[in-house]
């Protein structure tokens, strides 16, 4: 086993400290008794109670969750279909253009994406609201799902599908009973990634949202411009907890699926 050098150890320590110490400080000060977020006045959870009574933040949180669930679900379906076409479709007319359109949002600046979608919605006369945010988030997040699912499909053993077809399954049944369960960890990871991206987006949502649909990042950004309040610290802590639970759950599900897959492959080889 190769031991870490002092340089690598120091670099890793400084890197993780730079990333996570601000989050730890934010979490600690979310339990601060004082209204001043930089002055510790004792432990208290009153700001979480104040947050639960703040209708503006609660409404924004509901809009954000609704948009994230809808957009990530649609993006997962479309991204999985796009990945399947790219990996299994072979060469077809317009493949290069199709591939470029799928991966373009990965490198496209969010300002350009948001502005172009805004002009599109104005051009077709679509009022801005929850639906326009869902469409915008689906547009840029489906490419991330496509990348994750494509990486799994590339390493997929197609002999399993061929065996299912030889046993009488149709192509649709082979995909539903064999392919989809095996690539399910990648699909779930893609959904969680799209959900997190939608939950975090500010720039694109600011272009495509309307007066009746304000997402939580927009609300937080507007509130921070007037000064950071303890309620924002409490809200940020809750968001960190939700993301942490999601990441841990995805890791556990993926690990369980891999263990089950290896066990099934070993049983198949023995039989």
C-alpha angles and dihedrals in degrees: 000000000000113000121223115252121231090253093055091045093051092045093051092046093050092044095052091042091053091051103041109026092075089052091049091050091049092051092048094050091048085074093050118128094210126083088225105087094206098048118075112219102165141296118303140151095201093111090062087055091048089050092054089055095049104100094189093059093041092052091047090049091051092050091048094050092046092050093045095051094045097043095043092049094050091042091051093053094046094040092051091049091048092048091050091051093048095048101035102025096079117199116340137158110283096015093132092050091045092050092048092051091050095051099034095091089059092069100024114108111248091232091059092046093049094046094048092050090048091054090047093052091047091048094053093041097243113158113234116247142102094325094053091050090050091051092047094049091046090053096057100031099051090070090060090051090049092054093050095046093043091056089055095045092051091061094040116123103236092193087080090060091046090052090052090050091049089052092057105270119140120232091261092048092048090053093047097043102033115014101040097050091050095048092040094104090056091046091050091047090050091051092050091047091051090046092052093047091051092046091053101040118118109152101053093039091052089059097044103036125095136210092271095047115056117164124216097252089053091048092048092047091051092048094047091056086068093046137290112281128196088246090064089052090052092047092049091050091053091050091050089051092050093050091046092052090048094051093047091048092050091049092050093047092048092048092049091049092050092050091049092048093051091048092051091049092050091049090049092051092049093050 
